[in-house]
């Protein structure tokens, strides 16, 4: 398809204008010979000159319009690519939060399953081994939240909501850090035959449902809800109601 901004088009317009000038000059120079042919030539020359001038203006205008379109297209593509990169980073962070939270829930369930909610009796070797294994894993998960806190403190990944997410993640990180105090301070004392009460008291904040819900679950929920708005939009009223029922039942 022929395009007006190709190099050939301006050359043709310039040639047309040049021919028009030549015919006008020729008509003027030969006008004294009283020959209608030369007068008509001058008229045609004027018309060709007009075509050249108008065409040149239109060509320049068309090139300007095309350049602006091209610039807008490039800006749009660049913005689209930037948005895609931001979305991918947001999604990766969302997955990281959910994965770390699920890890904490897994540790909590395992510690409850080995009987560390009891405050009477002594620890056997199986309980001691599982206690240290799960506390080591909880330590790793706490470090994941700590790393996310640093990341959110240095970026603006979720625009104006970044600071709110940072606050909630920091709350979860500090909460888990306090739970780990029993392992850091008394880990060497928790061995076979030691009191169950020592381990259970230090794990109250993790194993007590109401405390864990307030300290971790609700904060995680606020974080993921905020991230959801950026990633997937706002949930419907019916979806939010169903989510509230699942939360109340303890399934989340």
Rosetta blueprint (number, residue, H / E / L):
1 X L
2 X L
3 X L
4 X L
5 X L
6 X L
7 X H
8 X H
9 X H
10 X H
11 X H
12 X H
13 X H
14 X H
15 X H
16 X H
17 X H
18 X H
19 X H
20 X H
21 X H
22 X H
23 X H
24 X H
25 X H
26 X H
27 X H
28 X H
29 X H
30 X L
31 X H
32 X H
33 X H
34 X L
35 X L
36 X H
37 X H
38 X H
39 X H
40 X H
41 X H
42 X H
43 X H
44 X H
45 X H
46 X H
47 X H
48 X H
49 X H
50 X H
51 X H
52 X H
53 X H
54 X H
55 X H
56 X H
57 X H
58 X H
59 X H
60 X H
61 X H
62 X H
63 X H
64 X H
65 X H
66 X H
67 X H
68 X H
69 X H
70 X H
71 X H
72 X H
73 X H
74 X H
75 X H
76 X H
77 X H
78 X H
79 X H
80 X H
81 X H
82 X H
83 X H
84 X H
85 X H
86 X H
87 X H
88 X H
89 X H
90 X H
91 X H
92 X H
93 X H
94 X H
95 X H
96 X H
97 X H
98 X H
99 X H
100 X H
101 X H
102 X H
103 X H
104 X H
105 X H
106 X H
107 X H
108 X H
109 X H
110 X H
111 X H
112 X H
113 X H
114 X L
115 X L
116 X L
117 X L
118 X L
119 X L
120 X L
121 X L
122 X E
123 X L
124 X L
125 X H
126 X H
127 X H
128 X H
129 X H
130 X H
131 X H
132 X H
133 X H
134 X H
135 X H
136 X H
137 X H
138 X H
139 X H
140 X H
141 X H
142 X H
143 X H
144 X H
145 X H
146 X H
147 X H
148 X H
149 X H
150 X H
151 X H
152 X H
153 X H
154 X H
155 X L
156 X L
157 X L
158 X L
159 X H
160 X H
161 X H
162 X H
163 X H
164 X H
165 X H
166 X H
167 X H
168 X H
169 X H
170 X H
171 X H
172 X H
173 X H
174 X H
175 X H
176 X H
177 X H
178 X H
179 X H
180 X L
181 X H
182 X H
183 X H
184 X H
185 X H
186 X H
187 X H
188 X H
189 X H
190 X L
191 X L
192 X L
193 X L
194 X L
195 X E
196 X H
197 X H
198 X H
199 X H
200 X H
201 X H
202 X H
203 X L
204 X H
205 X H
206 X H
207 X H
208 X L
209 X H
210 X H
211 X H
212 X H
213 X H
214 X H
215 X H
216 X H
217 X H
218 X H
219 X H
220 X H
221 X H
222 X H
223 X H
224 X H
225 X H
226 X H
227 X H
228 X H
229 X H
230 X H
231 X H
232 X L
233 X L
234 X L
235 X L
236 X L
237 X H
238 X H
239 X H
240 X H
241 X H
242 X H
243 X H
244 X H
245 X H
246 X H
247 X H
248 X H
249 X H
250 X L
251 X L
252 X L
